[in-house]
């Protein structure tokens, strides 16, 4: 029995693998695992790209109105005469841009004119190189006033002149708005009646400024 044990003991060192070889094997296994992980990640990324491409293809493309004139465009969208006239008053190149690029299919609440007017307003402001402050000031006005201003701005630009920014009339517009608000509340608060009367000249000045702009 002792001889058998000594034989086993003497055979043991040769049976154990070299630690360096073990480390190399582990390193190779780890590298293979890393390569497999990278390949899997690459496959997943390719699948994601394919899915994204498929989804993009499935999404509806912009659907512009098939029209060549603003009259046809307005009829196709069932616009009222006043809004149609406003659009026809814009420079030809702007009309063409609106007809060829506006996509009514994204309108969820059915208010096509609201979406179209916002679109046209952005186009006009960009066309006439109007600054942000003037644009923000204009958006506080009634829609009809905005339309008139957009026509003036774009017509001025189309004529080769620089469209006037709103800074010159911003204070008058604010005074007019304040006067209108005061007039609405004067029945509830007595002192505001005087404020409304005092702001009267501001309204006249506001009108004169617009009159001058229109003549220019």
GICOR-V523083 format. One line per field, one symbol per residue. ss: DSSP state (H for helix, E for strand, L for the rest). psi: psi as a letter, one per 30 degrees, with the letter a starting at -180 (. if undefined). burial: + if it has 24 or more other ideal C-beta (glycine too) atoms within 12 Angstrom, else -. Layout:
ss: ???
psi: ???
burial: ???
//
This chain:
ss: LHHHHHHHHHHHHHHLLLHHHHHHHHHHHHHHHHHHHHHHHHHHHHHHHHHHHHHHHHLLLLLELLLLLHHHHHHHLLLLHHHHHHHHLLLHHHHHHHHHHLEHHHLLLLLHHHHHHHHHHHHHHHHLLLLHHHHHHHHLLLHHHHHHHHHHHHHHHHLLLLLLLLHHHHHHHHHHHHHHHHHHHLLLLLHHHHHHHHLHHHHHHHHHHHHHHHHL
psi: eeeeeeeeeffeeffklkeeeeeeeeeeeeeeeeeeeeeeeeeeeeeeeeeeeeeeefkklkjlkjlflfeeeeeeghlleeeeeeefflkeeeeeeeeffkjffgjegfieeeeeeeeeeeeeeeeghkleeeeeeefflleeeeeeeeeeeeeeeffglkkklfefgeeeeeeeeeeeeeefgffejeffeeeeeefeeeeeeeeeeeeeeee.
burial: ----------------------------------------------------------------+----+--++--+-+---++-++++++--++-+++--+-+-------++--++-+++++++-++-+---++-++--+---+++++++++++++-----++++--++-++-++++++-+-------------+--+--++--+--++--+---
//
